[in-house]
């Protein structure tokens, strides 16, 4: 992760939460009180973002001592102590919510990804994320996917070319869209195109693309698409993918399965701070 970006995110989050101060904490404590706390898992999952949480506390008050007990990528069980910390009570309480919000979201994403990856572990396939991330949190969201055993799709619009349905509709055809891209974009840039049926697949296969996304295809159509591509293109399955059908999709022979659900609607992992 680029910690220049992460540090800015942390500072913005702290400013949003603290604003002009913590009226409760600032009233209750003089500033000399010292507390010890523990981050405790309230459910099982995969931890991600523990060092980001550590940075939240240290950004607010460098005197806080934060000891990591369980590192990113490790499985945790309900009741596990993830970290211990000690420092000024006021500072710990002010940083608590921001640190937990980030840690819980990141761990939720890692946990969800790990579950999906394990469902298809018998297949030679990659589980990847999408750009359906929380605004401002993309780097953390996508890092969390990798912690869970998944892979990152493009980080942003400038990573590589992806020609989607609305691009094709506006330009007129897949052929014309790919031609315009290849006429202007560097040869070092990967090109992916989205197709919704076998006729579009056949058209795409006649162009100079690297990856073809099979969007919202049913299982039988995907199987036929894999036969038609015959290993000449990287095939990505996307759309309407669930835990219930993902093994069947993996069995079709596609190379990649992308899921927006890894990040756009994930449940946070329940973690608490207790003094």
C-alpha positions as CSV (number, residue, x, y, z in Angstrom):
1,X,0.0,0.0,0.0
2,X,1.0,3.6,-0.6
3,X,1.1,5.0,3.0
4,X,1.1,8.6,1.7
5,X,-2.4,7.9,0.5
6,X,-3.3,5.9,3.6
7,X,-2.0,8.6,6.0
8,X,-4.1,11.2,4.2
9,X,-7.2,9.0,4.5
10,X,-6.6,8.5,8.2
11,X,-6.2,12.2,8.9
12,X,-9.3,13.0,7.0
13,X,-11.3,10.4,8.9
14,X,-10.0,11.6,12.2
15,X,-10.9,15.2,11.3
16,X,-14.4,14.1,10.2
17,X,-15.0,12.4,13.5
18,X,-13.3,14.7,16.0
19,X,-13.9,18.0,14.3
20,X,-13.7,20.6,17.1
21,X,-13.2,18.0,19.8
22,X,-14.8,15.1,21.7
23,X,-17.2,16.8,24.0
24,X,-17.7,13.7,26.1
25,X,-14.1,12.6,26.5
26,X,-12.7,16.1,26.9
27,X,-15.2,16.8,29.7
28,X,-14.6,13.5,31.6
29,X,-10.8,13.4,31.5
30,X,-8.1,15.8,32.5
31,X,-5.6,14.3,30.0
32,X,-3.3,12.7,32.6
33,X,-5.2,9.4,32.7
34,X,-3.6,6.3,31.2
35,X,-5.6,3.3,30.0
36,X,-4.8,-0.2,28.7
37,X,-7.0,-1.7,26.0
38,X,-7.4,-4.8,23.9
39,X,-8.9,-5.3,20.4
40,X,-11.0,-8.4,20.6
41,X,-12.6,-10.4,17.9
42,X,-16.3,-10.9,18.4
43,X,-16.6,-13.3,15.5
44,X,-14.4,-15.5,13.4
45,X,-12.8,-14.3,10.2
46,X,-9.6,-13.1,8.5
47,X,-7.8,-10.1,9.9
48,X,-6.8,-7.3,7.6
49,X,-5.8,-3.7,8.3
50,X,-4.2,-4.1,11.7
51,X,-1.3,-1.9,10.9
52,X,-3.7,0.7,9.5
53,X,-5.6,0.7,12.8
54,X,-2.2,1.0,14.6
55,X,-1.5,4.1,12.4
56,X,-4.8,5.7,13.4
57,X,-3.9,5.6,17.1
58,X,-0.3,6.8,16.4
59,X,-1.4,9.6,14.1
60,X,-3.6,11.0,16.9
61,X,-1.0,10.4,19.7
62,X,2.5,9.0,19.1
63,X,2.7,8.1,22.8
64,X,0.2,5.4,22.4
65,X,1.9,2.0,22.5
66,X,0.2,-0.5,20.1
67,X,1.3,-4.2,20.1
68,X,0.0,-6.3,17.2
69,X,-0.7,-9.9,18.3
70,X,-2.4,-11.2,15.1
71,X,-1.1,-10.0,11.7
72,X,-2.9,-9.5,8.5
73,X,-3.9,-12.7,6.6
74,X,-4.3,-14.8,9.7
75,X,-7.5,-16.5,10.7
76,X,-9.1,-15.3,14.0
77,X,-11.7,-16.9,16.2
78,X,-14.3,-15.3,18.4
79,X,-12.6,-14.1,21.6
80,X,-9.1,-13.8,20.2
81,X,-7.1,-10.7,21.3
82,X,-5.9,-9.1,18.1
83,X,-3.8,-6.3,19.7
84,X,-3.0,-4.6,23.0
85,X,-2.6,-0.9,23.5
86,X,-1.7,1.5,26.2
87,X,-1.6,5.3,26.4
88,X,-3.6,8.5,27.3
89,X,-7.2,7.6,27.8
90,X,-8.4,10.6,25.9
91,X,-6.4,9.8,22.8
92,X,-7.4,6.1,22.7
93,X,-11.1,7.0,23.0
94,X,-10.9,9.6,20.3
95,X,-9.2,7.3,17.8
96,X,-11.2,4.2,18.7
97,X,-14.1,4.6,16.3
98,X,-12.0,5.5,13.2
99,X,-9.6,2.6,13.9
100,X,-12.4,0.1,14.4
101,X,-14.3,1.3,11.3
102,X,-11.3,0.8,9.1
103,X,-10.2,-2.5,10.7
104,X,-13.7,-4.0,10.7
105,X,-14.3,-3.1,7.0
106,X,-11.0,-4.4,5.8
107,X,-11.3,-7.6,7.8
108,X,-14.8,-8.1,6.5
109,X,-13.5,-7.8,2.9
110,X,-10.6,-10.2,3.6
111,X,-13.0,-12.7,5.3
112,X,-15.5,-12.6,2.4
113,X,-12.7,-13.0,-0.2
114,X,-11.2,-15.9,1.6
115,X,-14.5,-17.7,1.7
116,X,-15.0,-17.2,-2.0
117,X,-11.5,-18.3,-2.9
118,X,-11.9,-21.4,-0.8
119,X,-15.1,-22.3,-2.7
120,X,-13.2,-22.6,-6.0
121,X,-9.8,-23.9,-4.6
122,X,-10.2,-27.0,-6.8
123,X,-10.1,-25.0,-10.0
124,X,-7.3,-23.1,-11.8
125,X,-9.0,-19.7,-11.6
126,X,-8.4,-16.3,-10.1
127,X,-11.0,-14.4,-8.0
128,X,-10.7,-10.7,-8.6
129,X,-12.3,-7.5,-7.3
130,X,-13.8,-4.6,-9.2
131,X,-13.9,-0.8,-8.9
132,X,-17.1,-1.1,-6.8
133,X,-15.3,0.2,-3.7
134,X,-16.1,2.7,-1.0
135,X,-15.1,6.1,-2.4
136,X,-11.8,7.2,-0.9
137,X,-11.1,3.7,0.5
138,X,-10.1,1.9,-2.8
139,X,-6.5,1.2,-1.8
140,X,-7.6,-0.3,1.5
141,X,-10.5,-2.2,-0.1
142,X,-8.3,-3.7,-2.7
143,X,-5.4,-4.5,-0.3
144,X,-8.0,-6.4,1.8
145,X,-9.0,-8.5,-1.2
146,X,-5.4,-9.6,-1.6
147,X,-5.1,-10.4,2.1
148,X,-8.1,-12.8,1.6
149,X,-6.3,-14.6,-1.3
150,X,-7.9,-12.7,-4.1
151,X,-6.4,-10.5,-6.9
152,X,-7.0,-7.0,-7.9
153,X,-8.6,-6.0,-11.2
154,X,-7.7,-2.5,-12.4
155,X,-7.1,0.0,-9.6
156,X,-8.5,2.9,-11.6
157,X,-9.6,4.0,-15.1
158,X,-6.0,4.6,-16.2
159,X,-4.7,1.1,-15.4
160,X,-5.8,-0.5,-18.7
161,X,-8.5,-0.3,-21.3
162,X,-11.9,-1.8,-20.6
163,X,-14.5,-1.4,-23.3
164,X,-17.9,-1.9,-21.7
165,X,-21.5,-2.0,-23.0
166,X,-22.1,1.7,-23.0
167,X,-18.8,2.4,-24.8
168,X,-19.9,-0.1,-27.5
169,X,-23.4,1.4,-27.7
170,X,-22.1,4.9,-28.0
171,X,-19.4,4.0,-30.6
172,X,-21.5,1.6,-32.6
173,X,-19.8,-1.7,-32.4
174,X,-17.1,-3.7,-30.7
175,X,-15.0,-3.7,-33.9
176,X,-15.0,0.1,-34.1
177,X,-14.4,0.6,-30.5
178,X,-11.3,-1.7,-30.4
179,X,-10.0,-0.1,-33.7
180,X,-10.2,3.4,-32.1
181,X,-8.4,2.2,-29.0
182,X,-5.6,0.3,-30.9
183,X,-5.1,3.4,-33.2
184,X,-4.3,5.6,-30.2
185,X,-3.3,3.6,-27.1
186,X,0.2,2.4,-26.5
187,X,1.0,-1.2,-27.4
188,X,2.0,-1.8,-23.8
189,X,-1.6,-1.3,-22.6
190,X,-3.8,-4.3,-22.1
191,X,-7.3,-4.2,-23.7
192,X,-10.4,-5.9,-22.4
193,X,-13.9,-5.9,-23.9
194,X,-17.2,-6.8,-22.5
195,X,-19.6,-9.1,-24.4
196,X,-23.1,-10.2,-23.5
197,X,-23.7,-13.0,-26.0
198,X,-21.9,-15.4,-28.3
199,X,-22.3,-13.2,-31.4
200,X,-20.5,-10.4,-29.6
201,X,-17.9,-12.9,-28.5
202,X,-17.2,-13.9,-32.1
203,X,-16.9,-10.3,-33.1
204,X,-14.5,-9.6,-30.2
205,X,-12.4,-12.6,-31.2
206,X,-11.7,-11.0,-34.6
207,X,-10.2,-7.9,-32.9
208,X,-6.9,-7.2,-31.1
209,X,-8.0,-7.6,-27.5
210,X,-6.3,-9.4,-24.6
211,X,-9.2,-10.2,-22.3
212,X,-12.9,-10.8,-23.0
213,X,-15.4,-10.4,-20.2
214,X,-18.4,-12.6,-20.3
215,X,-21.1,-10.4,-18.8
216,X,-24.2,-12.0,-17.1
217,X,-24.0,-15.2,-19.2
218,X,-25.6,-18.4,-18.0
219,X,-23.6,-21.5,-17.4
220,X,-24.3,-23.2,-20.7
221,X,-23.4,-20.1,-22.7
222,X,-20.2,-19.7,-20.8
223,X,-19.2,-23.3,-21.6
224,X,-19.8,-22.6,-25.2
225,X,-17.8,-19.3,-25.0
226,X,-14.8,-21.2,-23.5
227,X,-15.0,-23.7,-26.4
228,X,-15.1,-20.9,-29.0
229,X,-12.2,-19.0,-27.4
230,X,-10.1,-22.1,-27.4
231,X,-7.5,-20.7,-25.0
232,X,-6.6,-17.7,-27.3
233,X,-8.0,-15.1,-25.0
234,X,-8.2,-14.6,-21.2
235,X,-11.9,-15.0,-20.3
236,X,-13.4,-13.2,-17.3
237,X,-16.8,-14.2,-16.0
238,X,-18.8,-11.3,-14.3
239,X,-22.3,-10.5,-13.2
240,X,-24.8,-12.3,-11.0
241,X,-22.1,-14.4,-9.4
242,X,-23.0,-15.8,-5.9
243,X,-21.6,-18.3,-3.4
244,X,-24.2,-20.7,-4.7
245,X,-23.2,-20.7,-8.4
246,X,-19.5,-19.8,-8.3
247,X,-18.3,-23.4,-8.4
248,X,-20.4,-24.1,-11.5
249,X,-19.0,-21.0,-13.1
250,X,-15.4,-22.0,-12.2
251,X,-16.1,-25.4,-13.8
252,X,-16.8,-23.8,-17.2
253,X,-13.1,-23.2,-17.7
254,X,-13.1,-19.4,-17.5
255,X,-9.8,-17.9,-16.3
256,X,-11.1,-15.1,-14.0
257,X,-14.2,-14.5,-11.9
258,X,-14.8,-10.9,-10.9
259,X,-17.1,-10.0,-8.0
260,X,-18.2,-6.5,-7.0
261,X,-19.7,-8.1,-3.9
262,X,-16.2,-8.5,-2.4
263,X,-16.2,-4.8,-1.7
264,X,-19.5,-3.0,-2.5
265,X,-21.8,-4.7,0.1
266,X,-19.5,-6.6,2.4
267,X,-20.4,-7.1,6.1
268,X,-17.9,-5.6,8.5
269,X,-16.2,-8.1,10.8
270,X,-17.2,-7.5,14.4
271,X,-14.3,-6.3,16.5
272,X,-14.4,-4.3,19.7
273,X,-12.0,-2.3,21.9
274,X,-12.2,-3.0,25.6
275,X,-10.4,-1.3,28.5
